[in-house]
Structure formats: structure tokens, C-alpha cells
Amino acid sequence: MNGVDSRLIFFFYVLVKYAAYTLWCYFGMRWLTQKDSFRAGMGLGFLRLLLGAFFGVGIFIVGGMLHLEVPTHPVLMYFSIYAPVRYVEWTILLLVLRAGYTSSVPAGLGKRQAWILGGILISHVADLPLILTSSHGTKDFLPVGRFLC
């Protein structure tokens, strides 16, 4: 992959992530708060993108300080690092979402957990374009290679 191709792929990756996060946040607002605002969903999607960058940089720094080697099973390492971090990110986003709509009907714990787990799944699926277009697959990302959160 040359420089132009990788920049274009990264731009597409960020665009896909933003679209996925926006749609999932919009769905979450409708499902959890009974509010209908695509604009607010776009704002929450952008906030989720920023949370991912923040936590991704943290993983990059911590992983670099620990001098971790990519394991034999990079997919297992990918999920063991990113799934818990994404749980924290989507939980933060849920708190922001609920704080903005305190007058709404509170969603049950099962609904909130389902939304968080769905967000984690969407985050992983949105990584696929970048992982699949990489010359080395997940090994390029682990343990500290890219900001995938």
C-alpha cells in the first residue's frame, strides 16, 4: 500500500466508524429515551469517535511502555484488549445519553446492556475494512499499532 492509498483507506475507515456510531447512537436514543433527534445522534457519534481516539492513544502509550510483543494469536489479543475498553467507552456514552434526557422513561438494565454490547459489536465490525485492507491483517494493530477504539 502506498501513502495515498493508506490515507484514503484511513479516511474511509474513520467515515465508516462515524456513520456506524451515529446510527447506533441515534438508535440508542430512540430505544432508550424515546427521543428522536438525528442531529443529537450525530453529536453522540462524534463524541464516541473522540472517545475512541482518546482511549486508542492511551492503549498506544501503555502498550509502548510495556514493550508488549504481538502474540501468536493476534485476534485473541485484539478482542482481549479492545472489547473491555469499548465496554467502558460505550458505558460513558450511555451515561452522556441518559444525562441529556433525564426526563425520559428510564430504560431497563437489560436494554442498556444490550445497547452497550451492540455498540461493542458495531465497533469491531467497523474495524473490518481497515483490518482486511492491511497487508498483515490484525498483526498491524496489535498490541499498540492503530487507534481502533
Secondary structure as a PSIPRED ss2 file (coil, helix, strand):
# PSIPRED VFORMAT (PSIPRED V4.0)

   1 M C   1.000  0.000  0.000
   2 N C   1.000  0.000  0.000
   3 G H   0.000  1.000  0.000
   4 V H   0.000  1.000  0.000
   5 D H   0.000  1.000  0.000
   6 S H   0.000  1.000  0.000
   7 R H   0.000  1.000  0.000
   8 L H   0.000  1.000  0.000
   9 I H   0.000  1.000  0.000
  10 F H   0.000  1.000  0.000
  11 F H   0.000  1.000  0.000
  12 F H   0.000  1.000  0.000
  13 Y H   0.000  1.000  0.000
  14 V H   0.000  1.000  0.000
  15 L H   0.000  1.000  0.000
  16 V H   0.000  1.000  0.000
  17 K H   0.000  1.000  0.000
  18 Y H   0.000  1.000  0.000
  19 A H   0.000  1.000  0.000
  20 A H   0.000  1.000  0.000
  21 Y H   0.000  1.000  0.000
  22 T H   0.000  1.000  0.000
  23 L H   0.000  1.000  0.000
  24 W H   0.000  1.000  0.000
  25 C H   0.000  1.000  0.000
  26 Y H   0.000  1.000  0.000
  27 F H   0.000  1.000  0.000
  28 G H   0.000  1.000  0.000
  29 M H   0.000  1.000  0.000
  30 R H   0.000  1.000  0.000
  31 W H   0.000  1.000  0.000
  32 L H   0.000  1.000  0.000
  33 T H   0.000  1.000  0.000
  34 Q C   1.000  0.000  0.000
  35 K C   1.000  0.000  0.000
  36 D C   1.000  0.000  0.000
  37 S C   1.000  0.000  0.000
  38 F H   0.000  1.000  0.000
  39 R H   0.000  1.000  0.000
  40 A H   0.000  1.000  0.000
  41 G H   0.000  1.000  0.000
  42 M H   0.000  1.000  0.000
  43 G H   0.000  1.000  0.000
  44 L H   0.000  1.000  0.000
  45 G H   0.000  1.000  0.000
  46 F H   0.000  1.000  0.000
  47 L H   0.000  1.000  0.000
  48 R H   0.000  1.000  0.000
  49 L H   0.000  1.000  0.000
  50 L H   0.000  1.000  0.000
  51 L H   0.000  1.000  0.000
  52 G H   0.000  1.000  0.000
  53 A H   0.000  1.000  0.000
  54 F H   0.000  1.000  0.000
  55 F H   0.000  1.000  0.000
  56 G H   0.000  1.000  0.000
  57 V H   0.000  1.000  0.000
  58 G H   0.000  1.000  0.000
  59 I H   0.000  1.000  0.000
  60 F H   0.000  1.000  0.000
  61 I H   0.000  1.000  0.000
  62 V H   0.000  1.000  0.000
  63 G H   0.000  1.000  0.000
  64 G H   0.000  1.000  0.000
  65 M H   0.000  1.000  0.000
  66 L H   0.000  1.000  0.000
  67 H C   1.000  0.000  0.000
  68 L C   1.000  0.000  0.000
  69 E C   1.000  0.000  0.000
  70 V C   1.000  0.000  0.000
  71 P C   1.000  0.000  0.000
  72 T C   1.000  0.000  0.000
  73 H C   1.000  0.000  0.000
  74 P H   0.000  1.000  0.000
  75 V H   0.000  1.000  0.000
  76 L H   0.000  1.000  0.000
  77 M H   0.000  1.000  0.000
  78 Y H   0.000  1.000  0.000
  79 F H   0.000  1.000  0.000
  80 S H   0.000  1.000  0.000
  81 I H   0.000  1.000  0.000
  82 Y H   0.000  1.000  0.000
  83 A H   0.000  1.000  0.000
  84 P H   0.000  1.000  0.000
  85 V H   0.000  1.000  0.000
  86 R H   0.000  1.000  0.000
  87 Y H   0.000  1.000  0.000
  88 V H   0.000  1.000  0.000
  89 E H   0.000  1.000  0.000
  90 W H   0.000  1.000  0.000
  91 T H   0.000  1.000  0.000
  92 I H   0.000  1.000  0.000
  93 L H   0.000  1.000  0.000
  94 L H   0.000  1.000  0.000
  95 L H   0.000  1.000  0.000
  96 V H   0.000  1.000  0.000
  97 L H   0.000  1.000  0.000
  98 R H   0.000  1.000  0.000
  99 A H   0.000  1.000  0.000
 100 G H   0.000  1.000  0.000
 101 Y C   1.000  0.000  0.000
 102 T C   1.000  0.000  0.000
 103 S C   1.000  0.000  0.000
 104 S C   1.000  0.000  0.000
 105 V C   1.000  0.000  0.000
 106 P C   1.000  0.000  0.000
 107 A C   1.000  0.000  0.000
 108 G C   1.000  0.000  0.000
 109 L H   0.000  1.000  0.000
 110 G H   0.000  1.000  0.000
 111 K H   0.000  1.000  0.000
 112 R H   0.000  1.000  0.000
 113 Q H   0.000  1.000  0.000
 114 A H   0.000  1.000  0.000
 115 W H   0.000  1.000  0.000
 116 I H   0.000  1.000  0.000
 117 L H   0.000  1.000  0.000
 118 G H   0.000  1.000  0.000
 119 G H   0.000  1.000  0.000
 120 I H   0.000  1.000  0.000
 121 L H   0.000  1.000  0.000
 122 I H   0.000  1.000  0.000
 123 S H   0.000  1.000  0.000
 124 H H   0.000  1.000  0.000
 125 V H   0.000  1.000  0.000
 126 A H   0.000  1.000  0.000
 127 D H   0.000  1.000  0.000
 128 L H   0.000  1.000  0.000
 129 P H   0.000  1.000  0.000
 130 L H   0.000  1.000  0.000
 131 I H   0.000  1.000  0.000
 132 L H   0.000  1.000  0.000
 133 T H   0.000  1.000  0.000
 134 S C   1.000  0.000  0.000
 135 S C   1.000  0.000  0.000
 136 H C   1.000  0.000  0.000
 137 G H   0.000  1.000  0.000
 138 T H   0.000  1.000  0.000
 139 K H   0.000  1.000  0.000
 140 D H   0.000  1.000  0.000
 141 F C   1.000  0.000  0.000
 142 L C   1.000  0.000  0.000
 143 P C   1.000  0.000  0.000
 144 V C   1.000  0.000  0.000
 145 G C   1.000  0.000  0.000
 146 R C   1.000  0.000  0.000
 147 F C   1.000  0.000  0.000
 148 L C   1.000  0.000  0.000
 149 C C   1.000  0.000  0.000
